[in-house]
Amino acid sequence: MQDAQQTPDGDVQGRPKTLAEARVWMKTRLRSRTHPMNALDPDEGVDLIDRLPGLGGAEWAAHWREAGDACSASAERAEQAGSRDEACRLFMKASGLYFMGRFPCPDHPAKLRCAELERETYLRAARLWTLPVQVVRIPFAGREGEGDSITALLRRPANVERPPVVVMWGGVDAWKEQMTQACDALLALGIATVAMDNAGTGESPVKGVQDAERQFTTVFDWIDTQSDLDGQRLACLGRSFGGYWATKLALLYPDRLRGAVNWGGGAHYMFQPDWIGASRYPDSYLMGLVETRCRMLGARNDDEYLAFFKRLSLLDQGLLDRRSAPLLLVNGREDKQCPIEDLHLLTEHGNPKHVRLFPGGHMGLTPQTLPTIVSWLAGQLGVAG
């Protein structure tokens, strides 16, 4: 394990952050409106961060839930008074506070309750939008111990009879409820969106096992049955760790997808023991990255964590030399969660890939990043971007 090192902006690598260090980290990202702190009201976030009592599951969840409960109560009062827009705004604000309460994953009962409240308040807001969310439960033929349905959030653009579709999912801590900004941008171009949870996260019925692409193809199959969606113009977007699954699907189904985006995900080197050790406490992550990944994988200890991660390698699965669907690879040049070598590896195998690197760390989060992705997807789907 590497020794602790301090980066220029005060982040510490090689050990967990202290509460004081976590507060600095959170305020830095609150100012830049960067995940996960973009869920907070910038005017109130500093005070909430200053009053944070600790990083343990119970105290962390209780702190954010108290703020979420107060905001949710205000939203209900606004709704009862007929103030639709204000109720919508407050329910979304409450959902963001509950999101913080379950962040990065609900590995404590109090955090699990926050995750439930996050979904509930999100849907109460989303049903008030001009282009509302429709919750769909798609039957899933899971194995023993897996679920029997997939929960997805469908949104349709206005005045488009059979729109093309982008299916999207997040990484280990950003779930379908955090895909709203990408959905809004695509809907504005006349593209329908289906947001779902990455394997092993949120309401996903499967863990992040080697063949978890089963849950994504089930959603693709469902889209094909919908007469008001154009399943022949289908693309996918995987954010952070979810980019891994977008890449695998592009390799497995080159003729089914018009395009796939790997936005910050791995392919091979990310899953090797040396990188797993070096990235245990990346400066780009607040806390609990290993615990969150273990929960996603279904791993119970470090040995299983290493073994389960290693079997995800697309190189070792013999997939990299396959022809892929058009694939856009996006990341930050200094990513410490996913090695940039994985991006280079993908370009050295199979058919040519599209690549866009941005300044900074994980996912290359700049004002231009999401618009670049949306524009590329629109082009692949034959929509003017």
Long-range contacts (C-beta under 8 A, 24 or more apart in sequence): 1-277, 1-280, 2-277, 2-278, 7-283, 9-283, 11-283, 11-284, 12-281, 12-283, 13-281, 13-282, 13-283, 13-336, 14-280, 14-281, 15-281, 16-281, 16-287, 17-55, 17-281, 17-286, 17-287, 19-52, 19-54, 19-55, 22-52, 22-55, 22-286, 22-287, 23-49, 23-50, 23-52, 25-286, 26-286, 34-365, 35-174, 35-178, 35-365, 36-99, 36-100, 36-103, 36-104, 36-173, 36-174, 36-286, 39-95, 39-96, 39-97, 39-99, 39-100, 39-178, 40-96, 40-97, 40-100, 41-93, 41-96, 55-287, 57-107, 57-108, 57-110, 57-111, 58-108, 58-110, 60-101, 60-111, 61-101, 61-102, 61-108, 61-110, 61-111, 61-113, 61-114, 62-110, 63-101, 64-97, 64-98, 64-100, 64-101, 64-114, 65-97, 65-98, 65-101, 65-110, 65-113, 65-114, 65-117, 67-97, 68-94, 68-95, 68-97, 68-98, 68-101, 68-114, 68-117, 68-121, 69-94, 71-97, 72-117, 72-121, 75-121, 75-124, 75-125, 84-128, 85-128, 87-124, 87-125, 87-128, 88-125, 88-128, 88-129, 89-125, 91-121, 91-122, 91-124, 91-125, 91-128, 92-121, 92-122, 92-125, 94-121, 95-119, 95-121, 95-122, 95-125, 95-177, 99-177, 99-178, 103-173, 103-286, 104-172, 104-173, 104-285, 104-286, 104-287, 104-288, 104-289, 104-291, 104-292, 105-172, 105-173, 105-201, 105-288, 105-291, 105-292, 105-295, 105-296, 107-288, 107-291, 107-292, 107-295, 115-202, 118-177, 119-177, 119-203, 122-177, 126-153, 130-158, 131-155, 131-156, 131-157, 131-158, 131-187, 136-194, 136-222, 138-218, 138-219, 138-222, 139-218, 140-205, 140-214, 140-215, 140-218, 141-218, 142-205, 142-206, 146-205, 146-206, 147-204, 147-205, 147-206, 148-205, 149-205, 150-196, 150-203, 150-204, 150-205, 150-215, 150-218, 150-219, 151-176, 151-196, 151-197, 151-203, 152-176, 152-194, 152-195, 152-196, 152-219, 153-177, 153-193, 153-194, 153-195, 153-196, 154-192, 154-193, 154-194, 155-183, 155-187, 155-192, 155-193, 155-195, 156-187, 156-192, 156-228, 156-229, 157-187, 157-188, 157-189, 157-190, 157-191, 157-192, 160-190, 160-192, 161-228, 162-227, 162-228, 162-229, 162-230, 163-190, 163-191, 163-192, 163-229, 163-230, 164-191, 164-192, 164-230, 164-233, 164-234, 164-235, 164-258, 164-381, 164-382, 164-383, 165-191, 165-192, 165-193, 165-194, 165-223, 165-229, 165-230, 165-231, 165-233, 165-234, 165-235, 166-191, 166-192, 166-193, 166-194, 166-234, 166-235, 166-236, 166-237, 166-377, 166-381, 167-193, 167-194, 167-196, 167-216, 167-219, 167-220, 167-223, 167-234, 167-235, 167-236, 167-237, 168-193, 168-194, 168-195, 168-196, 168-236, 168-237, 168-238, 168-239, 169-195, 169-196, 169-197, 169-198, 169-216, 169-237, 169-238, 169-239, 169-242, 169-245, 170-197, 170-198, 170-201, 170-239, 170-240, 170-242, 171-198, 171-201, 171-239, 171-240, 171-241, 171-242, 171-243, 171-264, 171-265, 172-198, 172-200, 172-201, 172-240, 172-241, 172-289, 172-292, 172-293, 172-296, 173-201, 173-292, 174-239, 174-240, 175-201, 175-202, 176-202, 176-203, 177-202, 179-239, 181-370, 182-237, 182-239, 182-370, 182-373, 182-374, 185-370, 185-371, 185-374, 186-374, 186-377, 186-378, 189-374, 189-378, 189-383, 189-384, 189-385, 190-383, 191-377, 191-378, 191-381, 191-383, 192-229, 194-219, 194-223, 198-238, 198-241, 198-242, 198-245, 198-296, 199-245, 199-296, 200-295, 200-296, 200-297, 200-298, 201-296, 207-296, 207-297, 207-298, 208-296, 208-297, 208-298, 208-308, 208-312, 209-297, 209-298, 209-308, 210-311, 210-312, 210-317, 212-245, 213-245, 213-248, 213-249, 213-252, 216-245, 216-249, 217-249, 217-253, 220-253, 220-256, 233-258, 233-381, 233-382, 234-258, 235-259, 235-260, 235-261, 235-377, 235-380, 235-381, 236-260, 236-261, 237-261, 237-263, 237-373, 237-377, 238-262, 238-263, 238-265, 239-263, 239-264, 239-363, 240-264, 240-265, 240-337, 240-338, 240-362, 240-363, 241-265, 241-266, 241-293, 241-296, 241-338, 243-330, 243-338, 244-270, 244-312, 244-314, 246-327, 247-314, 247-324, 247-327, 247-329, 247-346, 248-314, 248-319, 249-325, 250-324, 250-325, 250-326, 250-327, 251-314, 251-319, 251-320, 251-322, 251-324, 251-350, 252-319, 252-322, 253-325, 254-322, 254-323, 254-324, 254-325, 255-325, 256-325, 257-325, 257-326, 258-325, 258-326, 258-380, 258-381, 258-382, 259-325, 259-326, 259-327, 259-328, 259-376, 259-377, 259-380, 259-381, 260-324, 260-325, 260-326, 260-327, 260-328, 261-327, 261-328, 261-330, 261-373, 261-376, 261-377, 262-327, 262-328, 262-329, 262-330, 262-346, 263-330, 263-331, 263-363, 263-369, 263-373, 264-330, 264-331, 264-332, 264-335, 264-337, 264-338, 264-362, 264-363, 264-364, 265-338, 265-342, 266-312, 266-338, 266-339, 266-342, 267-313, 267-314, 267-315, 267-320, 267-342, 267-343, 267-345, 267-346, 268-313, 268-314, 268-315, 268-316, 268-320, 268-342, 268-345, 269-339, 269-341, 269-342, 269-345, 270-309, 270-338, 270-339, 270-342, 271-309, 271-310, 271-311, 271-312, 271-313, 272-310, 272-313, 273-306, 273-310, 275-339, 276-305, 276-306, 276-309, 279-336, 279-337, 282-336, 282-337, 282-362, 283-336, 283-361, 284-335, 284-336, 284-337, 284-361, 284-362, 285-337, 285-362, 289-337, 315-345, 315-349, 320-345, 320-346, 320-349, 320-350, 321-349, 321-350, 322-350, 323-350, 323-351, 324-350, 324-351, 324-353, 326-354, 326-380, 327-353, 327-354, 328-353, 328-354, 328-355, 328-356, 328-373, 328-376, 328-377, 329-353, 329-354, 329-355, 329-356, 330-355, 330-356, 330-357, 330-358, 330-363, 330-364, 330-369, 330-372, 330-373, 331-357, 331-358, 331-362, 331-363, 331-364, 332-357, 332-358, 332-359, 332-360, 332-361, 332-362, 332-363, 332-364, 332-365, 333-357, 333-358, 333-359, 333-360, 333-364, 334-359, 334-360, 334-361, 335-361, 335-362, 335-363, 335-364, 336-361, 336-362, 337-361, 337-362, 338-362
